[in-house]
Each structure stands twice: as C-alpha cells, then as structure tokens.
Amino acid sequence: MFSGVFITLRFECIAIAGRDIYLEEKNTKSFMILYNGRIVREDYFNGHSKTASWYWASAGKTLTTAVSGIAQEEGLININNKVSDYLGTGWTSVSTDKENLITCKHLLSMNSGLDDSLGDDVSPANLQYVADAGTRWAYHNVYVKVQDVVAAASNQTWDNYFNTKLKEKIGMTGLWTDLSDLSVFWSNTRSMARFGLMISAKGTWKNTQIVPEAFLNEATNTSQDINKAYGYLWWLNGKSSYHLPQSQLQFNGELIPNAPADMYAALGKNDQKIHIVPSKKLVIIRMGDAGDGENFAVSTFDNDLWEKLNALIK
C-alpha cells in the first residue's frame, strides 16, 4: 500500500518521465488518473478541453450493465429471464425455440449464439442463429436489446430511465446518439470519471447506493465458461485466458499482462478506456483517437500504457 501523498508526487513527475509526450503522440485527447476518489492528474491534448465531449464507443456498454442492475433491483427485470419475456417473440429471425433460449444475461455476457458476422444492425432479419445461447462467445452489438428490455419493462424510453436512474444521480452530462446502427454515448472526460468512481466505490455515490453491489460483483467477474476475461460487458484482467472481438480463438495468459491482476475495464473502439484497479484505489480514464491502429476494444496501447504507469506506481 502506498500513501496518497506519495502517489500524487509520483504522478506530478509524469511530464519529467516523458509520458505527456507519449500520450500526445498516441493521439490522446484526455487522460485522467484518480487515486482514492481524487483527481491527481488531468490532461487534455490535441485541441481537446475539459468541457469538450467525446464518444465512449464500446466503453459505454458498461452504462447498460449498470442500468440493468438498477432495473433488476427495482423488480422491473430479471436478467435470467428470456429476452422474449419483455420484447415478445420474433425479435430475432431464429426459430422460437432457439430464440427462447436467449436470456438477458446472455446478451450482457456476449454469448447469445447469434451471428456476429452480419454487422451492427439489430433488426430481426439481421439476428440469425449460429449456436445455442450459452455455447459460443462473440462480441456482438445485440447487447443493445437489453436497453429495449429496460425500456419495455419500465414503460418509458431508455434515455429517460438512464437519465433519472443513473446520469442525473451522479452528476454526469452527456447524451446518446445514433451512429449508423450503433447507439453511442458522448460526454466530457469528467463525466466518464464520475461513472468510473461510482463503479469503483461498489456502486455508491455520496453514500447512496446507485447500482447494487451484489450485481456489480457479478458484472466484474467471469460471466460464462468461454471467455474468462469477460463479465457483464466489462473486460477482466488476471484471468488465465481470453477471447477477442471478431475471433473464436482462445489466447492463453492475461488480457493486459502489465496491468494489475485485479484490474477490470470498460474498453471502447480506438482506445476509449476506463481502467479500475481496486487494490491500488485507482481509476484511469483515456479518451481520444486510436493509439496503435484502429481497434474494437483491447489494444496494444493498454499494455504499453501500463508499462509506463508501473514506473510511477509502487
């Protein structure tokens, strides 16, 4: 364990260590380190600013996870129930018996069994069978149907439920926008940090439980038997193997070897990141363009960044 004073002084030496240059050269727009709930480093690069918004990309999937936990706590949904209980049959193009195998938990765990090769469109015609739910892990935009489940169960729009149950309660700004077939959240960096802090505090904000702690414990642990490094839309470090988007291969070893084993992360296209490390009381935020070539979630930038952080964190 290290003291807050020590870690603050270490992070104030980042520029001397050359990391400011590294971040700027790696197309970073904003970077923030929070220790024990406090900002110890906040930087903006490449024309970005404290008030400017940027897209979360797939890092925003974890917002859907959080709201699902809230809706379940309120008795509106049960993630173990089949999706068709809320949306009716015919929300996919697969047979009714196969469709009824798919639960909300399968969507949150990315093992619905639906074809991930057909793009991001989640209309019924584009949701086709590959395998029984629970038997195949594949990174798929179909998780957004959980938003439809919450909207149907709460009898209001997803935006309204999200705003009143999560965004406004922790003082976030930002909004959802539709880009092609994707629903993407945009906000400033501090709003992303607020969400990361709330999650790191076991779902609490100013002594108020926002997301149930027990649900978060599930969400940030292995959710299925195929990809050990995946919870409910959260990526998990420290596991013995992992899968990556657009691949059915299993890779042995940790997801991000240079990062602490207990780290879990919200990861989005082109290196949008929330890294949470309970053992070190750290939340790390990064927004920007791709640091090392276009990517969908995990990239080499994660591991390179932690190599540099490890030189500062003792």
Buried (B, 14 or more C-beta within 10 A) or exposed (E): EEEEEEBBEBBEEBEEBEBBEBBBEBBBBBBBBBBBEEBBBBBBBEEBEEEBBBBBBBBBBBBBBBBBBBBBBEEBBBBEBBBBBBBEEEBBBBEEEBBBBBBBBBBBBBBBBBBBEBEBBBEEEBBBBBBBBBEBBBBBBBBBBBBBBBBBBBEBEBBEBBBEBBBEBBEBBBEBEEEEEBBBBBBBBBBBBBBBBBBBBBBBBEEEEBBBEEBBEBBBBBBBEBBBBBBBBBBBBBBEBBBBBEEEEBEEEBBBEBBBEBBBBBBBBBBBBBBBBBEBBBBBBBBBBBBBEEBBBBBEBBBBBBEBBEEBBE
